[in-house]
Amino acid sequence: MKIIKKSLLVLVSIIAILIVGLVLYGFYLKPKYEGKVELKSIHDETTVYFDGFGVPHIYANNAIDAMTALGYVHAQDRLWQMELMRRIAPGRLSEIFGRVALKNDMFFAGLGIEEASEKAIAGLDINSESYKLTEAYLDGINQYMDEGVTPIEFQLVGVKKDKFTIKDVYNIFGYMSFSFAMAQKTDPLLTDIRNKYGMDYLKDFGLDGEFNTTIIKNAKEKPQEFLAISKSVAALLDNSPIPPFVGSNSWVIAPKKTKNGKVIFANDPHIGFSQPGTWYEAHIVTPEFELYGCYLAGTPFPLLGHNRDYAYGLTMFENDDIDLYQEENSPGNANKYKTPTGFSNYIIRKNVIKVKDSADVVLNVKVSRHGPIMNNLIVGLDNKKPVAMSWIYTQQPIHILDAVYALSHAESKADFQRGVALISAPGLNVMYGDAKGNVAWWATGKLYKHNEGVDTNFILDGPSGKDDITEYLDFSKNPSAVNPEWNYVYSANNQPEAIDGFVYPGYYLPEDRAKRITQLLEPKSNWDKKSVGKMITDNTSSVAPDVVKNLISNLDVNSLSKNEKEAVAILKSWKGTNNTEDVAPTIYNKLIYMYLKNTFKDELGEDGFKQFLATHIMKQLIAKQITNEKSLWWDNVETKNRKESRSEILSKSFKEAITALEIQLGKSVPAWTWDKVHVVEYQHPLGKIAMLRKIFNVGPFEVSGSNEVINNQMFDYTNESEYVVKGGPSSRRVIDFSDIENSWNVLPTGQSGNPLSPHYNDQAEIYNAGNFRKMMLNKEEIVKTSTKLVFIPGKN
C-alpha cells in the first residue's frame, strides 16, 4: 500500500511539474505587451501602448524609430504568417511542408513573381523615404527574429530563421496581386464550352456585359482540352495556406448626405478566411505624421488606413489583366516557338525548389514573348499544346512599394491620386474620403486594348500576333469618380460604365450587392455612423426574391407534397433576408444548387461543373438564365430522343431540393433555419490536423449573411449538409469625420496570430454578432486603457 501511495505521489508530482512547466513555457511564448525592450537601431526611446484588443499605438520621435518598432511588434504577433506570406510567391512552401506543397510551389515559381521583384528592386532609389522606412520596418522584424520568442509553429514544423529582405516585401505584394486575378480560372472553361458546343451556348453567360445593369458611374472631377488550367489553379488557391482576395464593398458618403455634414467612409474587403486573419492593425504617431492602418503581414505600409485628414480603402476592380495564349512549337525543336516573324527560342528559366525530407526539384520554365508556359506547372497539361500566361504585373514596371507609401503618406487628394496612378497591377477600386468633404474612387491598373473582335474571355492565338495587346491606356482613361453630383461613391466589384465607348473587359460580380448598396444610399440624406454600421452588416438580397418568383412560377402546385407547398409559401413571402433564424435561405440555396446541377452538369461533366461553380460567371448568369425559356442549357444532353424544358428542370430541381432537406434536417420545414447549415470556422494551416484543430482554429460559429449580400459570407454551392463559409469581410471599418477619434472597426478573429495571446480570438464573437470596437486616436484615452511597452536604444 505504501509503495502505491509513493508511486501515486511521484506521479502527481511529475504531472504538477509538467503543468507548471507548460504554464511557464506558455507564458514565455506569449507576445510581450508591457515592460522594456532594447532595440539596437532606434535612436530615441519609443513607446508602444497596446489597447484592450492588442492594437499597438506607437509614439516615436522620428519615422525610422516608429517603423522599426512596427516591424518588431508586427513580428511578435504575426511572424508565422509573415513566414508563409514570403514563401508562397517564390515557391518555398515545400521547404517546410514537404511534397504536399510542391504543386503550389511549382506553379508560383513558374509565374516569375520573384524575378519581377528582383527587377523592380534593382531600380529602386535607396535614398527615397519609402526605401528607408521599409528597411527600418524589416530591421524591426529581424531584430525580433534574433532576440524574440520563436513562434510555436516554427517549432512544430521546423522552420529555419532567415532574415527578411525587401524582396520578401515585393513577393508578398506579388502574391496578393495574383490572388485578385480571375482569368486563369475562367478563360479555359469558357474556351472548352465554346469548342465543344459553340458560341450559342455562351449567350446565357452575359460575356458582353449585358447582365451588368447596376454599373458604377464615372464622374471626373467635375471542356476538356483546357479545363486542367482552371481546375488546377483554383485548387492551388483554395488549398493555399494564404487566403486569396476575392471581392469587397466600399462606399463613401459626401457631407450633403450625412447627418453631421462630414464624410463617412465604409469599407469591408472580402478575403478568404484564415487564422490569423489578413490584417494587422497599428497606429503610428510621430511629430510630423499620424496614421491608423491595416497591414498585410510582412509589408511596411498599410493598404487600408485613416488619420484625422483622410481615409482610404479598396475593393477589387475585377478587370481582366491576364491573357492566356496558345503557342505553337517548332515541329523539329521543342525549344522554339512560332511568332509572326518566324520561330524564336524560348527563354529557359531555371528554378530549384527545395523539398523538406526529399530531393530538390529542378524546374525549367519556358518563357515565350507572352509569358511563362504553364504546361508542366499545372496538373493535366503536361502533353497538351503549350499555353502561355501573359500577366500585366510581371510585364509592366512595378512601383507597388512607392504607390502604397504614397497612399499612406498623402498630404492632399491630388497627392493621393498620384500614388494610385503608380499601380499597374492588381486592378483595385481605391476609395477615398477626407475631412475637407471630398469623396472619390479611382480604378488602378495598366489597362490595355486588343484588336477589335478579340474576345479575351477565351484562350488566344499566340503565333499570329493578331490577338496581341495593341494599346496601353493612359491612367486618365481609368474609370473614376471624384465628388459626383449624387454625393457618394461606391464599389461592390461590379462593372464601371464605359469610357470613350469602351467597356473594360473583366470578371465582374453580379449586381446584387451593388443594387442593394445604391437602394439604401440613394434615398437617405441623414447618414450617421450608427446607420452606416447597420448597413455594412446588412443581410438582405435585392435580387434573390425575383429569382425565387421565376423558380416557383414553373411549379405545378397540384403535384406538390405538403412540405413542398409549405416551402413554396415560405419562399413566396421571403423578403431576401439571410438571418440565422430565417428558413427561406436554407430552401433557396439548396434549390439554386439543384437548378445549377440539373441545368449545367450534363454538358460540363463532373470536373467542369465543379469549376463552373467557382467562377464569377456562374453568379452572374443565375438571375438572367433562369428567365430564358429557350436556353439551350435546359436540355439534358445525356437523355436521348427527348428535349427537356425549363419547367421540367426547375420542377425536378425543386423536388430534389426539398427531399434533400428532409433527409438532412427532418420533416419539419419551420426547423430548417439558416443557422443549422451556414457555419464558419477560421482555419489555421496547422488546424487541418485533427489533434491541433481546437488549439489553432477559431470557431465554428453559426452565422448570418450569404453569397452576394452586403454581409457577404461566401460559400461554395455543393450538395453537402452544411454551407461552410470560406471568406467574407476581412475587416469592417466605419470612419466618421465628425467623430474621427471614435471610428469603428472589427476583425473576424483577433489581432494576434499567437494562439497563446489573449488577442488571438477576442473579436470573433463581436464580429459574428455584427458589432464593432473603436479605432482609438485620442492619446489620453489610449494611455489610460492600455499596457505599455517601451523600446530603448540598445548597443550595436
Residue pairs with C-beta under 8 A, 6 or more apart in sequence:
26 756
28 149
29 149
29 151
29 152
29 754
29 756
30 149
30 754
30 756
30 757
31 54
31 73
31 76
31 77
31 149
31 752
31 754
31 757
32 76
32 148
32 789
33 50
33 54
33 787
33 789
34 50
34 787
34 788
34 789
35 789
35 790
36 789
36 790
36 791
36 792
37 72
37 789
37 790
37 791
37 792
38 791
38 792
38 793
38 794
38 795
39 46
39 68
39 69
39 72
39 140
39 143
39 791
39 792
39 793
39 794
40 143
40 793
40 794
40 795
40 796
41 64
41 68
41 136
41 139
41 143
41 796
42 60
42 64
42 65
42 68
42 69
42 791
42 792
42 793
42 794
43 61
43 62
43 64
43 65
43 793
44 60
44 61
44 62
44 65
44 793
45 790
45 791
45 792
45 793
46 58
46 59
46 60
46 61
46 65
46 66
46 68
46 69
46 790
46 791
47 58
47 59
47 60
47 788
47 789
47 790
47 791
48 56
48 57
48 58
48 59
48 69
48 73
48 788
48 789
48 790
48 791
49 56
49 57
49 59
49 782
49 783
49 786
49 787
49 788
49 789
50 56
50 57
50 786
50 787
50 788
50 789
51 57
51 776
51 782
51 785
51 786
52 785
52 786
53 750
53 751
53 759
53 762
53 763
53 773
54 77
54 750
54 751
54 752
54 757
54 758
54 759
54 762
55 281
55 282
55 283
55 751
55 775
55 776
56 69
56 70
56 73
56 282
56 283
57 282
57 283
57 285
57 776
57 779
57 782
57 786
58 66
58 69
58 70
58 73
58 282
58 283
58 284
58 285
59 285
59 286
59 779
60 66
60 69
60 284
60 285
60 286
61 286
61 287
62 286
62 287
63 129
63 133
63 136
63 286
63 288
63 289
64 132
64 133
64 136
65 136
65 791
66 284
66 285
66 286
66 289
67 133
67 134
67 136
67 137
67 140
67 284
67 300
68 136
68 137
68 139
68 140
68 143
68 791
69 140
69 791
70 137
70 140
70 282
70 284
70 300
71 136
71 137
71 138
71 139
71 140
71 141
71 142
71 143
71 144
71 300
72 140
72 141
72 143
72 144
72 148
72 791
73 140
73 282
73 789
74 82
74 137
74 140
74 141
74 280
74 282
74 295
74 297
75 82
75 140
75 141
75 144
75 145
75 148
76 144
76 148
76 149
76 754
77 276
77 280
77 751
77 752
77 753
77 754
77 757
77 759
78 276
78 280
78 297
78 752
78 753
79 141
79 144
79 145
79 148
79 151
79 154
79 753
80 151
80 153
80 154
80 753
81 276
81 297
81 298
81 753
82 141
82 164
82 297
82 298
83 96
83 154
83 159
84 93
84 241
84 242
84 297
84 685
85 172
85 175
85 242
85 296
85 297
85 298
86 92
86 164
86 168
86 171
86 172
86 298
87 93
87 95
87 96
88 104
88 108
88 171
88 175
88 240
88 241
88 242
89 108
89 111
89 113
89 114
89 117
89 171
89 172
89 174
89 175
89 178
90 108
90 109
90 113
90 114
90 171
91 104
91 105
91 106
91 107
91 108
91 109
91 110
91 114
91 351
91 353
91 363
92 105
92 353
92 354
93 101
93 104
93 105
93 241
94 101
94 102
94 105
94 353
94 354
94 355
94 356
94 361
95 354
95 355
95 356
96 157
96 158
96 159
96 356
97 157
97 356
98 355
98 356
98 357
98 358
99 355
99 358
102 353
102 355
102 361
103 232
103 236
103 379
104 236
104 239
104 240
105 353
106 353
106 361
106 363
106 376
106 377
107 232
107 233
107 236
107 377
107 378
108 175
108 178
109 351
109 353
109 363
109 365
110 351
110 363
110 365
110 372
110 374
110 377
111 178
111 372
111 389
111 391
111 394
112 349
112 365
112 367
112 371
112 372
112 394
113 171
113 174
113 175
113 178
113 393
113 394
114 167
114 171
114 174
115 349
115 394
116 170
116 174
116 393
116 394
116 398
117 167
117 170
117 171
117 174
117 398
118 167
119 398
120 170
120 397
120 398
120 399
120 400
120 401
121 166
121 167
121 170
123 397
124 131
124 166
124 401
125 131
128 402
129 405
129 409
130 301
130 401
130 402
130 405
131 166
131 401
133 300
133 301
133 405
134 166
134 169
134 300
134 401
135 166
137 300
138 163
138 164
138 165
138 166
138 168
138 169
138 300
141 164
141 298
142 163
142 164
145 161
145 163
145 164
150 161
151 753
151 754
152 754
152 755
152 756
153 159
153 685
153 686
154 161
156 686
157 686
158 356
164 298
166 401
168 298
169 298
169 299
169 300
169 401
170 398
170 400
170 401
172 296
172 297
172 298
172 299
173 296
173 299
173 400
173 401
173 404
174 393
175 242
176 245
176 296
176 426
177 393
177 400
177 425
177 426
178 391
178 393
178 426
179 237
179 242
179 243
179 244
179 245
180 244
180 245
180 316
180 426
180 427
180 428
181 321
181 322
181 391
181 426
182 318
182 320
182 506
182 507
182 615
182 616
183 320
183 321
183 322
183 323
183 324
183 456
183 507
184 229
184 230
184 233
184 322
184 324
184 389
185 230
185 233
185 234
185 611
185 614
185 615
186 230
186 457
186 507
186 615
186 616
186 617
187 226
187 229
187 230
187 323
187 324
187 456
187 457
187 458
187 459
188 226
188 227
188 228
188 229
188 230
188 324
188 459
189 223
189 226
189 227
189 230
189 604
189 608
189 611
189 612
189 615
190 202
190 205
190 207
190 457
190 458
190 617
191 225
191 226
191 458
191 459
192 223
192 224
192 225
192 226
192 227
192 608
193 201
193 202
193 223
193 603
193 604
194 201
194 202
194 458
195 225
196 223
196 224
196 603
197 603
197 632
200 632
201 603
201 632
201 633
204 621
204 624
204 625
204 628
204 631
204 632
204 633
205 617
205 620
205 621
206 212
206 617
206 620
206 621
206 624
207 455
207 457
209 495
209 503
209 508
211 510
211 511
211 620
211 621
211 623
211 624
212 494
212 495
212 508
212 510
212 511
212 620
213 511
214 494
214 511
214 514
214 515
214 518
215 494
215 495
215 496
215 497
215 514
216 429
216 441
216 479
216 481
216 490
216 491
216 494
216 495
216 496
216 497
216 514
217 481
217 484
217 486
217 496
217 497
218 479
218 480
218 481
218 496
218 497
218 499
219 480
219 481
219 482
219 483
219 484
219 485
220 480
220 481
220 482
221 482
221 483
222 483
223 604
223 605
223 607
223 608
224 605
224 608
225 384
226 384
226 387
226 459
227 380
227 607
227 608
227 611
228 378
228 379
228 380
228 381
228 384
229 324
229 374
229 378
229 381
229 387
230 611
230 615
231 380
231 607
231 610
231 611
232 378
232 379
232 380
232 381
233 378
234 611
234 614
237 244
238 614
238 726
241 274
241 685
242 274
243 271
243 272
243 273
243 274
243 278
243 727
244 271
244 272
245 269
245 270
245 271
245 272
245 316
245 426
246 270
246 271
246 272
246 316
246 714
246 727
247 269
247 270
247 315
247 316
247 492
247 493
247 509
247 712
247 714
247 727
248 267
248 268
248 269
248 270
248 314
248 315
248 316
248 429
248 491
248 492
248 493
249 266
249 267
249 268
249 270
249 315
249 490
249 491
249 492
249 513
249 517
249 536
249 710
249 712
249 729
250 265
250 266
250 267
250 268
250 313
250 314
250 315
250 429
250 431
250 441
250 490
250 491
251 266
251 431
251 488
251 489
251 490
251 491
251 517
251 521
252 263
252 264
252 265
252 266
252 311
252 431
252 432
252 433
252 439
252 440
252 441
252 488
252 489
252 490
253 263
253 264
253 265
253 266
253 433
253 439
253 487
253 488
253 521
253 527
253 532
254 263
254 437
254 439
254 483
254 487
254 488
255 261
255 262
255 263
255 437
255 487
256 487
256 525
257 487
257 488
257 521
257 524
257 525
257 526
257 527
258 264
258 526
258 527
258 528
258 738
259 526
259 527
259 528
260 528
260 736
260 738
260 739
261 738
262 435
262 437
262 736
262 737
262 738
263 311
263 433
263 434
263 435
263 437
263 438
263 439
263 737
264 433
264 527
264 528
264 529
264 532
264 734
264 735
264 736
264 737
265 306
265 311
265 313
265 431
265 433
265 733
265 734
265 735
265 736
265 737
266 532
266 535
266 536
266 733
266 734
266 735
267 304
267 313
267 314
267 315
267 431
267 731
267 733
268 536
268 729
268 730
268 731
268 732
268 733
269 278
269 304
269 313
269 314
269 315
269 729
269 730
269 731
270 712
270 714
270 727
270 728
270 729
270 730
271 278
271 727
271 730
272 726
272 727
273 680
273 682
273 683
273 725
273 726
273 727
273 728
273 730
273 748
274 682
274 683
274 684
275 682
275 683
275 684
275 687
275 696
275 697
275 698
275 749
275 753
276 684
276 749
276 750
276 752
276 753
276 760
277 682
277 730
277 731
277 747
277 748
277 749
277 750
278 296
278 730
278 731
279 294
279 295
279 296
279 304
279 730
279 731
279 747
280 294
280 295
280 296
280 297
280 751
281 292
281 293
281 294
281 295
281 745
281 747
281 751
281 775
282 292
282 293
282 295
282 302
283 290
283 291
283 292
283 293
283 775
283 776
283 777
283 782
284 290
284 291
284 292
284 293
285 779
289 409
290 307
290 308
290 777
291 302
291 305
291 306
291 307
291 408
291 409
292 305
292 306
292 307
292 775
292 777
293 301
293 302
293 303
293 304
293 305
293 306
293 408
294 302
294 303
294 304
294 305
294 731
294 733
294 745
295 301
295 302
295 303
296 303
297 753
299 404
301 401
301 404
301 405
301 407
301 408
301 409
302 404
302 408
303 313
303 314
303 404
303 407
304 312
304 313
304 314
304 731
304 733
305 311
305 312
305 407
305 408
306 312
306 733
306 735
306 740
306 743
306 775
307 777
308 435
308 740
308 777
309 434
309 435
310 410
310 413
310 416
310 432
310 433
310 434
310 435
311 432
311 433
311 434
311 733
311 735
311 737
312 407
312 416
312 430
312 431
312 432
312 433
313 430
313 431
313 733
314 428
314 429
314 430
314 431
315 428
315 429
315 431
315 491
315 492
315 493
316 426
316 427
316 428
316 429
316 493
317 426
317 427
317 428
317 429
317 443
317 444
317 445
317 493
317 506
318 427
318 493
318 495
318 506
318 507
318 508
318 509
318 616
319 427
319 443
319 445
319 447
319 504
319 505
319 506
320 456
320 504
320 505
320 506
320 507
321 391
321 392
321 393
321 425
321 426
321 427
321 445
321 446
322 389
322 390
322 391
322 392
323 370
323 389
323 390
323 456
323 460
323 467
323 469
324 374
324 387
324 388
324 389
324 390
324 459
324 460
325 368
325 370
325 371
325 387
325 388
325 390
325 459
325 460
325 461
325 462
325 467
326 385
326 386
326 387
326 388
326 459
326 460
326 461
326 462
327 337
327 338
327 368
327 370
327 373
327 385
327 386
327 387
327 388
327 462
327 463
328 337
328 338
328 385
328 386
328 462
328 463
329 336
329 337
329 338
329 385
329 386
330 336
330 337
330 338
330 343
333 343
335 345
335 346
335 348
335 366
336 343
336 344
336 345
336 346
337 343
337 344
337 346
337 368
337 386
337 462
337 463
338 462
338 463
339 369
339 463
339 465
340 463
340 464
340 465
344 368
344 369
346 366
346 367
346 368
346 373
347 366
347 367
348 364
348 365
348 366
348 367
349 364
349 365
349 366
349 367
349 372
350 362
350 363
350 364
350 365
351 362
351 363
351 364
351 365
352 360
352 361
352 362
352 363
353 360
353 361
353 362
353 363
354 360
355 361
363 377
365 372
365 373
365 377
366 372
366 373
366 386
367 373
367 388
368 386
368 388
368 462
370 388
370 389
370 390
370 462
370 468
371 388
371 389
371 390
371 391
371 394
371 395
372 388
372 389
373 386
373 387
373 388
374 381
374 387
374 388
374 389
375 381
375 382
375 383
375 384
375 386
375 387
376 382
381 387
387 459
388 462
390 469
391 425
392 424
392 425
392 445
392 446
392 448
393 424
393 425
393 426
396 424
396 425
396 446
397 424
398 424
399 422
399 423
399 424
400 422
400 423
402 419
402 422
403 419
403 420
403 422
403 423
404 419
405 419
406 415
406 416
406 418
406 419
406 422
407 416
407 419
407 420
407 430
410 416
410 419
413 432
413 434
413 436
413 438
413 440
413 482
416 432
417 440
417 442
420 430
420 442
420 444
421 442
421 444
421 475
423 444
423 445
424 445
424 446
425 445
425 446
426 444
426 445
427 443
427 444
427 445
427 506
428 443
428 444
428 445
429 441
429 442
429 443
429 444
429 491
429 493
430 441
430 442
430 443
430 444
431 440
431 441
431 489
431 491
432 438
432 439
432 440
432 441
432 442
433 439
433 440
433 735
433 737
434 737
435 737
435 740
438 482
438 483
439 482
439 483
439 484
439 487
439 488
439 489
440 480
440 481
440 482
440 483
440 489
441 480
441 481
441 489
441 490
441 491
442 478
442 479
442 480
443 478
443 479
443 480
443 496
444 478
445 478
446 472
446 473
447 472
447 473
447 477
447 478
447 504
448 469
448 470
448 471
448 472
448 473
449 469
449 470
449 471
449 473
449 502
450 456
450 467
450 468
450 469
450 470
451 466
451 467
451 470
454 460
454 466
454 467
456 505
457 505
460 467
461 467
477 499
477 500
478 499
479 496
479 497
479 499
479 504
481 489
486 522
488 521
490 514
490 517
490 518
490 521
492 509
492 513
492 514
492 517
493 508
493 509
493 513
494 508
494 509
494 510
494 511
494 513
494 514
495 503
495 506
495 508
496 504
497 503
507 615
507 616
507 617
508 616
508 620
509 616
509 619
509 620
509 708
510 543
510 616
510 619
510 620
510 622
510 623
510 708
511 543
512 541
512 542
512 543
512 544
512 708
512 709
513 708
513 709
513 710
513 712
515 542
515 543
516 538
516 540
516 541
516 542
516 709
516 710
517 535
517 710
519 542
520 535
520 538
521 527
524 531
528 736
529 734
529 736
529 739
529 742
529 743
529 744
532 734
532 736
533 732
533 734
533 744
533 772
535 710
536 710
536 711
536 729
536 732
536 734
537 710
537 711
537 732
537 770
538 709
538 710
538 711
539 577
539 578
539 579
539 704
539 705
539 706
539 709
539 710
539 711
540 575
540 576
540 577
540 578
540 709
540 710
541 576
541 578
541 706
541 708
541 709
542 576
543 576
543 623
543 708
544 574
544 576
544 588
545 574
545 575
545 576
546 623
547 588
547 592
547 622
547 623
547 626
548 571
548 572
548 574
548 588
550 626
550 627
551 571
551 591
551 595
551 626
551 650
551 653
551 654
552 568
552 571
552 572
552 654
554 646
554 647
554 650
554 651
555 568
555 650
555 651
555 654
556 651
557 565
557 568
559 651
560 568
561 658
563 658
563 662
563 667
563 669
564 654
564 655
564 658
566 669
567 587
567 658
567 669
570 583
570 584
570 587
570 669
571 584
571 587
571 588
573 584
574 582
574 584
574 588
577 584
577 585
578 585
578 674
578 678
578 704
578 705
578 706
578 709
578 711
579 674
579 704
580 673
580 674
580 675
580 678
580 702
580 703
580 704
581 673
581 674
581 675
582 673
582 674
583 669
583 670
583 672
583 673
583 674
585 674
585 678
585 706
586 661
586 665
586 672
586 673
586 674
586 676
586 677
587 657
587 658
587 661
587 672
589 706
589 707
589 717
589 723
590 657
590 660
590 661
591 653
591 654
591 657
592 622
592 717
593 657
593 717
593 718
593 719
594 652
594 653
594 654
594 656
594 657
594 660
595 626
595 649
595 650
595 653
596 609
596 612
596 613
596 618
596 622
596 717
597 609
597 653
597 719
598 636
598 649
598 652
598 653
598 656
599 625
599 633
599 634
599 649
599 653
600 609
600 612
600 633
601 609
602 636
602 637
602 638
603 633
603 637
604 611
604 612
612 618
613 716
613 717
613 718
614 716
618 717
619 707
619 708
625 631
625 633
626 646
626 650
628 646
629 645
629 646
631 646
634 644
634 645
634 646
634 648
634 649
635 643
635 644
636 644
636 649
660 719
661 672
664 677
664 721
665 671
665 672
665 676
665 677
674 704
675 702
675 703
675 704
676 702
677 721
677 722
677 723
678 702
678 703
678 704
678 705
678 706
678 713
678 715
678 722
678 723
678 725
679 699
679 700
679 701
679 702
679 703
679 722
679 723
679 724
679 725
680 699
680 700
680 701
680 703
680 713
680 724
680 725
680 728
680 768
681 697
681 698
681 699
681 700
681 701
681 724
682 697
682 698
682 699
682 748
682 749
682 761
682 764
683 697
684 692
684 696
684 697
684 755
686 692
686 696
687 693
687 695
687 696
687 697
695 755
696 755
698 749
698 750
698 760
698 761
698 764
699 764
701 764
701 768
703 713
703 725
703 768
704 711
704 713
704 770
705 711
705 712
705 713
705 725
705 728
706 712
706 713
706 715
707 713
707 714
707 715
711 728
711 729
711 770
712 728
712 729
713 725
713 728
714 725
714 726
714 727
714 728
715 723
715 724
715 725
715 726
716 723
716 724
716 726
728 748
729 748
730 747
730 748
731 745
731 746
731 747
731 748
732 744
732 745
732 746
732 767
732 772
733 743
733 744
733 745
733 775
734 743
734 744
734 745
734 772
735 743
735 744
735 775
736 742
736 743
740 777
741 776
741 777
741 778
741 781
742 774
743 774
743 775
743 777
744 772
744 773
744 774
744 775
745 772
745 773
745 775
746 763
746 766
746 767
746 771
746 772
746 773
747 763
747 767
748 763
748 764
748 767
749 760
749 761
749 763
749 764
749 767
750 757
750 759
750 760
750 761
750 762
750 763
750 764
751 759
751 763
752 759
752 760
753 760
754 760
763 773
766 772
766 773
776 782
776 785
